Amino acid sequence: MELISQNHCFGGEQSVYKHASDLCNCDMTFAVYLPPQAKVAPVPVLWFLSGLTCTHENAMTKAAAQGFAAQHGLALVFPDTSPRGGDVANDGAYDLGQGAGFYVNATQEPWAPHFQMWDYITAELQDLVTEEFPIMADRQGITGHSMGGHGALTMAMRLPDQYKSVSAFAPIAQPSQSDWGRKQFSAYLGDDETTWLNHDATHLMATLGYPGNVLIDQGEADEFITLLRTDALRDAMQARTQAGIVRMHGGYDHSYFFISSLMEDHIKHHAAALCN
């Protein structure tokens, strides 16, 4: 790893690193916040997956998470949202290509050589983080926003032994039925829509569910609410009596002002499951 930056923050350290990813076949950047408790012993970790157009930096600087993480002794990991670089395939639209990896393993050209974001997050970067930092591999939670909320929910439901807690901010909840999903799944995974369902939170909720409490927050003034389809996920949770809640918040939009306003609740939600 190459250390890019490091800042003292709420008694801990906020650092940014670059490393060569074997899976994504390029250099990848990620950020780690270690709370002050990590100076004494390994700590649980919460992953934050960001949304379309974002990098590791958006949530690191705008989500207001580090102070609450320090209170509870939680490490934070902020991965990038896609592979990047001159040799990495891209598209002129903001919602496909670099900055829009959708947390899947692409099987189609020209995306397959680099866009292996599912395995990168759940395996390669996880192994790197737990080996190099004082982080407890058996106490991991995951959250995210928008496209990242989609990634967090699907990863938690398919890998519940790995992710002991889950939450989401305004997730893309039913991408197989939304323009935020169908376009990307067709490009990355091909036209067989049955393969898309492994990455559809509403379908996974109906068929798998999650063994713990699920916390989802959605702003009622979200300009993308019709694309997110939060109501479909809420209905699937109710149908299977899933432990958890979908909370609607009047006046809030899709921005980081919304995320930062509710971050304390999400940190507490994960701390209850991960921390002694």
Disulfide bonds with the S-S distance in Angstrom:
none
